[in-house]
C-alpha cells in the first residue's frame, strides 16, 4: 500500500507543473530575435514605377511620404541622400525626376516558383515592379494577378538565388490579446521588425465588400503595406494593409487582411490570374431589431434581401425582397456582413441549400451559385427586379403617425424627382422635422415600393396598411424604399409623435 501511495504522490507532483502551465496564459518570449532572424529573409521590399498621367504621384506608398526633419537633424542628410540616389529629390538638388514611385512590402510564399504576396495598391498602375531581397539584391517581378476588392496582388520572380518562404496560419485561431510580429519596409527603410498584440478582430473600415480586418497596436507605417503579420510560431496570419492616423504616422491602430480571407483569393490568382468568386444575385442589408420584430423573427440575425437581380441565381431560386437569409450552405449567417464572404468563397456552379425566413416561418431553397466576375462583365449587377402594377390617380396624403407626406407618381413628379418610368410606388414629398421618418433618415424623393411586404401604388393604400397595422397592435411597419436605385428596408415605429 505504501508503495502505491508514494507512486501516486510522485505521479501528481510530476503532472502539477504541466497543469499549471496549461492554465497560465501564453506570454511573450523573452526576445523576438530568433523569430525575426528566421522570418526576415522571406520578407521583401516592393518598389514600382507608375504611369505619369498627371503631376501627382499615384498609389498610397510614395516617396512623398518620407517624413520632414528639422534643419541640421542627422536624419536630414540621410533622407536627402536617399532621395538623390533615386533621382527624385523634388528639384532640391537638381536631380532628374522619375515617374511616380510606390514603395511597399511583400513576402515569399513559394520559394520554388518565386511567388510573392503584396497589396494591390502598392503595385497599382505599375509599369515596372522590382523586388529587393533580404541580401539587398534587386530583381524584376511579374504581376500574376491582383484583386482590388480585398487589396491583394500576387507577384512572381525568376531568380537562381535561394529564396525563403513562409507558410500561412489559421487566422481564426487568433484571439484578441495574442502577440504578433510585423516585418516590413516603412518609409523605404526596409527590414523593420515591430511587435504588438491583436487589438480587435472583424473590423469593418468601409474599404470594400469583404472587410474583416485584424486590428493591431504594432507599429505599422506607410511602406508596411503588403508585409506579413506573424503569430509566434512564424505563420502568416495577416497581411498589413492600412493604418488609421490623423498625422500620417503610426498611432497604434493598424489593420491586416486575415490569412483565411486572403488564402482562397491568392490560390485563385495563381491558378487563373484573376478571382472567381461565388455570386448569389441579391442586394442585402442589416436586420435591425425593429425589422426582425416587424417580420416576426425572434432576434435580429441573418441578411435581409432588399432586392433580387434579374437573371441571377437567387431569382431562379424564387427568392423575394423581404426574405431573411439565415444559413447558407450549412453556415450560419450571423449578420449581413457575413453573407458576402460566405458566398464569395463558395465554388461556382455548386448547388447549395439556403435557409431563409418568409411569412413568419423558416423555408429552404436550393441555389446554383453563379460567378461574380461574369455577372459584372455582363452588366447584371445593375439590373434589379421592379415589377409592380400601374400607377393610380394622383392623391396626396399626410401620414401624421410617421411624420411624412406621400404623393402618387405621375409624369411630372417623375421628372421633378428623376424617378424612372419602370419604378412604381408612392413618393415621399415632405418630412416632418421631428417625426419618425426624419429620425430614420427618410427624405423627399424616396419612393416607398412596399409596406409590410405589400406593393403600394397610391397613398390611400398606404394609409389603409398603416391603419391595419395599428389596429393589429403592430409596433412598427416595414417599408421597402428605393432612393435613386439604392433599395433598402426600413422599419418605422407606429407611435404617434408630435411633429414640429
PyMOL commands that set and color helices and strands:
alter all, ss='L'
color gray80, all
select helices_A, chain A and resi 2-23+33-42+63-65+74-85+120-123+171-173+186-188+259-272+289-294+313-316+336-344+372-377+380-382+411-417+436-439+459-471
alter helices_A, ss='H'
color red, helices_A
select strands_A, chain A and resi 43-50+101-110+115-118+126-132+138-147+152-156+179-184+192-203+213-216+228-230+236-243+254-258+278-279+282-286+303-308+324-328+331-332+351-358+361-368+370-371+396-399+404-408+426-431+447-451+454-455+476-483+486-493
alter strands_A, ss='S'
color yellow, strands_A
deselect
rebuild
show_as cartoon
